[in-house]
Amino acid sequence: MNLSETTAETLQVGGDQLEVRMSSDESDGALFAYDVNLAAGGGPPHLHRHEAVEIFKVEQGELTFYLADEQGEVARRTAGPGEVVAIPGNREHTVRNEAAAAARAFAVLSPGDRMEHFARAAAALESEATPERVASLAAANGIEITRPLPG
């Protein structure tokens, strides 16, 4: 199946909206592809790491990427429409919308099965989501929440 044949399913994960373009089931666990809509201030509030490689192509607005190097120093980079940002697996990072307007990006995570499972479980929490419950779901799916954003 290719991406154009996939019907978008929407997942609301906190304040972020994911429109699924290809599920991990459709790719035998190899990837999870989705459009992500982040309102101003959206995105994971802490640095985290996981096995999956992430690739983002910013479609609208601006996204700010935080990525730690091998020594733990965190670099901040803002990307606009048309820019592509890759995040290696097992590297501390997060993606935020620090602009005043909404942002949209196309994202691919590989492998995708554990990341998709986390997104679906977090979306299912809805109004019962607490930082503790989300952290527990993250840990159960191989996501280590490491620390708050620097400064």
Secondary structure, 3 states (H helix, E strand, C coil): CCHHHCCCEEEEECCEEEEEEECCHHHCCCCEEEEEEECCCCCCCEEEECCCEEEEEEEECCEEEEEECCCCCEEEEEECCCCEEEECCCCCEEEECCCCCCEEEEEEEECCHHHHHHHHHHHHHHHHCCHHHHHHHHHHCCCEEEEECCC
